[in-house]
Amino acid sequence: QVQLVESGGGLVQAGGSLRLSCAASGRSFSNSGMGWFRQAPGKERVFVAAISWSGTRTYYTDSVKGRFTISRDRAKNTVSLQMNSLKPEDTAVYYCAADSQALRAAPSASIDSYNYWGQGTQVTVSS
């Protein structure tokens, strides 16, 4: 059974940091791009960050550039999201996802590119 399991969410004050992790099991995603998305209450799930299968290319939504960093360990089948300078508007459930297309050259920001999803982890940033 293929699973993506996120961890590391929690409650933090504005300006603080959190590190989210996503561990994959059931198959290797070493040849798949990985992404992070988030969904705030009453809103659609939106793109946050993605990393290419090789780990050499990353892509961020504008609102998190310079604050968030995505990374991966292909050998360990994990992907992480380091979140610094958190803001109340970052409050959401964060999901990791695996790209359905192997060896895609560029990381995808399209939700439709991803076919494996974790259950999500809550991030709450207080003001």
Backbone torsions as a table, in degrees:
resi	resn	phi	psi	omega
1	GLN	NA	126.6	179.9
2	VAL	-81.9	130.9	179.7
3	GLN	-138.8	142.7	168.4
4	LEU	-118.9	125.6	-176.1
5	VAL	-124.7	117.3	178.7
6	GLU	-89.3	152.9	174.7
7	SER	-152.4	166.4	174.4
8	GLY	103.9	-4.2	178.2
9	GLY	-70.9	172.2	179.0
10	GLY	164.1	-166.4	179.6
11	LEU	-104.4	130.0	-179.1
12	VAL	-143.0	151.5	176.9
13	GLN	-78.9	155.0	176.7
14	ALA	-54.8	137.2	-176.7
15	GLY	92.7	-11.0	-179.0
16	GLY	-84.1	-174.0	-175.8
17	SER	-132.4	151.9	171.6
18	LEU	-143.4	152.4	174.7
19	ARG	-123.6	116.9	177.1
20	LEU	-92.9	143.2	176.2
21	SER	-126.5	151.1	177.9
22	CYS	-135.4	119.9	179.8
23	ALA	-108.8	127.6	179.7
24	ALA	-101.3	144.4	176.5
25	SER	-143.5	161.6	179.0
26	GLY	95.7	-23.5	175.4
27	ARG	-167.9	162.7	177.8
28	SER	-87.1	137.0	174.4
29	PHE	-110.9	23.9	-176.5
30	SER	-63.8	-22.6	178.2
31	ASN	-104.2	15.5	-179.3
32	SER	-118.3	138.9	168.8
33	GLY	-65.2	154.1	179.6
34	MET	-127.9	148.8	-178.5
35	GLY	-139.0	160.7	171.8
36	TRP	-118.9	134.7	176.3
37	PHE	-127.9	164.5	176.6
38	ARG	-142.1	154.3	-179.3
39	GLN	-138.4	115.2	177.1
40	ALA	-86.4	158.5	-179.0
41	PRO	-55.6	128.5	177.9
42	GLY	76.2	6.9	-178.4
43	LYS	-122.3	166.9	178.8
44	GLU	-76.4	158.5	173.9
45	ARG	-72.6	131.9	-176.4
46	VAL	-129.6	158.6	-178.8
47	PHE	-71.1	142.1	175.2
48	VAL	-118.4	-56.2	-176.0
49	ALA	-158.2	155.3	177.1
50	ALA	-147.3	156.1	179.4
51	ILE	-135.3	141.5	-177.9
52	SER	-70.3	167.2	-178.0
53	TRP	-59.7	-34.4	-178.1
54	SER	-80.1	-18.0	-176.4
55	GLY	85.4	1.4	-175.2
56	THR	-90.3	-15.2	-178.4
57	ARG	-126.3	137.4	178.0
58	THR	-130.9	160.6	-179.1
59	TYR	-149.8	137.2	-175.8
60	TYR	-130.8	149.3	168.9
61	THR	-70.7	150.6	-172.0
62	ASP	-56.2	-36.7	-172.6
63	SER	-69.7	-13.9	-179.1
64	VAL	-114.6	-2.8	180.0
65	LYS	-59.0	134.5	-179.6
66	GLY	84.9	-11.1	179.8
67	ARG	-115.1	-35.4	-177.9
68	PHE	-108.3	148.1	176.0
69	THR	-136.0	124.9	177.1
70	ILE	-98.6	142.6	178.3
71	SER	-148.7	166.3	179.5
72	ARG	-147.3	157.2	172.5
73	ASP	-123.7	101.7	-174.4
74	ARG	-65.3	-34.6	-178.9
75	ALA	-68.2	-35.1	-178.6
76	LYS	-92.5	-4.4	178.9
77	ASN	62.1	41.0	-178.4
78	THR	-128.0	156.5	173.9
79	VAL	-138.6	143.8	-176.6
80	SER	-128.5	158.7	175.3
81	LEU	-134.6	107.6	176.0
82	GLN	-86.7	122.6	-176.4
83	MET	-118.1	115.5	179.6
84	ASN	-115.1	164.4	177.9
85	SER	49.1	48.4	-175.7
86	LEU	-65.2	146.8	-179.4
87	LYS	-121.5	156.3	177.8
88	PRO	-55.1	-32.2	179.9
89	GLU	-72.1	-6.0	173.8
90	ASP	-83.2	-6.8	179.7
91	THR	-60.9	124.5	-177.3
92	ALA	-179.5	171.2	166.3
93	VAL	-88.3	128.4	-177.7
94	TYR	-104.1	132.6	-177.8
95	TYR	-120.7	138.1	168.4
96	CYS	-99.2	156.2	-175.5
97	ALA	-150.9	154.4	179.4
98	ALA	-113.8	135.7	-179.1
99	ASP	-66.9	138.1	180.0
100	SER	-76.5	-18.2	-177.8
101	GLN	-102.9	118.1	179.0
102	ALA	-70.2	145.3	172.6
103	LEU	60.3	28.5	174.2
104	ARG	-63.2	131.9	-172.5
105	ALA	-66.5	-42.6	-176.3
106	ALA	-112.4	142.3	177.6
107	PRO	-64.3	140.8	-174.7
108	SER	-99.7	139.5	175.3
109	ALA	-98.3	-1.9	-176.9
110	SER	-85.3	126.7	179.3
111	ILE	-60.8	-27.1	-178.4
112	ASP	-72.9	-12.1	179.2
113	SER	-79.1	-12.8	-170.7
114	TYR	-109.3	132.0	-177.7
115	ASN	-122.3	-3.6	172.9
116	TYR	-120.4	132.6	-175.8
117	TRP	-133.5	145.6	171.6
118	GLY	-83.0	-180.0	-176.9
119	GLN	-86.9	-13.1	177.5
120	GLY	97.2	153.3	175.4
121	THR	-136.5	136.2	-174.8
122	GLN	-80.9	131.4	172.0
123	VAL	-120.0	123.6	179.4
124	THR	-124.6	123.7	-179.6
125	VAL	-113.6	118.3	-179.4
126	SER	-92.8	149.1	-178.1
127	SER	-90.3	NA	NA
